Amino acid sequence: MEEEISLSCDDALNYVKNNVNTYDTIEISFNRIYLPGEVLDIDIEEKGEIESLNLMMQLNGELVNDTIQLDLVKIKDDILEIRHKQDEKSIVITVEA
């Protein structure tokens, strides 16, 4: 089952913070970059609002199978789409400008 929703960039970060868990599959599209992978760790720093939201991911690419760390707060204005897969459920978040 796939669900599509549209969120602002801040609401998309809150979605990731509250709903994405370790070992979920997440696909992030920003600028001209597409990063599909498995979430290995989530590190959130908050003082009122989210200051940093770091995802440690194992990429699932054909050419690149590497572990990366990505701070979503730094790229939040460039995020176009986030696809979150958890068990048999899939949510596609279109980020509004």
N, C-alpha and C positions, 0 to 999 in steps of 0.2 A: 504494500500500500504506500503510495506516494502523496504527500501533501505539499502544496505550494503556498508560501506566505511572503508578503512584502513587509520589510521593516526598515527603519532608519539605521544608520551605522551604529549608533549607541545602543539601540534595542537589539541589534544583531549580536553585539558583544555581550549584552546581558543574556541573550539566549544561549550563547556558547558557555558562558560562566555557569548558568543554572542547569543546563540540559546535557552538555557533552561530558562523557565520562571516559576514563581510561579504557583503551581497547575498542572504542567506537571507531568507525570509519568516517572520515571527514574529507571533503573535497572543497578547496578554497580557490576561487578565481579572483585575481586582482591584477590591475593594470593589464599586462599581456601574459601573465603567469598563471598556470594551472597547477595546483599542488594536491594530488590525491594521496591519502595515506591513512595510517592507523595512529590514533592518539596514544602516545606512551606515557605522557605526564602533562598535567595542567598546573601552572603556577600563577596565582592571582595576587597582585599587590593592590591594596585598597586603603585609601585615607579619604573617606567620603565617597568619591567616585572612583571608578577603576583607573588606576595609574599604569598598570601593565597587566597584560593577559598573555602569558607565554605558553605556547603549545609546543611540546616536544613530539615530533612526528617521525614515523618510519615511512618514507615515501614508497609508493607502489608503482613507480615508473618502469618502463621497459629499458630505458637507458640509464636512469639514475635510481638506484635503490639505496638511499642513504638516510641517516637520521639527521634531522634539522630541528632548530628551535626558531620559532616565529612569534614575534610580539604583535598581536593583532591590534593593539592600541596605536602603534606606530604606523600601521597601514590602513587603519579603519576607513579613511576617506577614499581609498583606492579599491576597496573590496566591492566586487560586483555581485558575487553569488557564493553562497555556502550551501553545500549539500551534506546533510548529516544522516548517516545510516546507523541505526541501532537495532539489533536483532533483525526482524523482518520489516521494520518501519523505516521510511525514508522521508525526510523533510527537506525541501528546497527553499532556501531563503534568498529572495531577490532583495538586494540592498538598494534603497532609494537614495538618490543624491540629495 
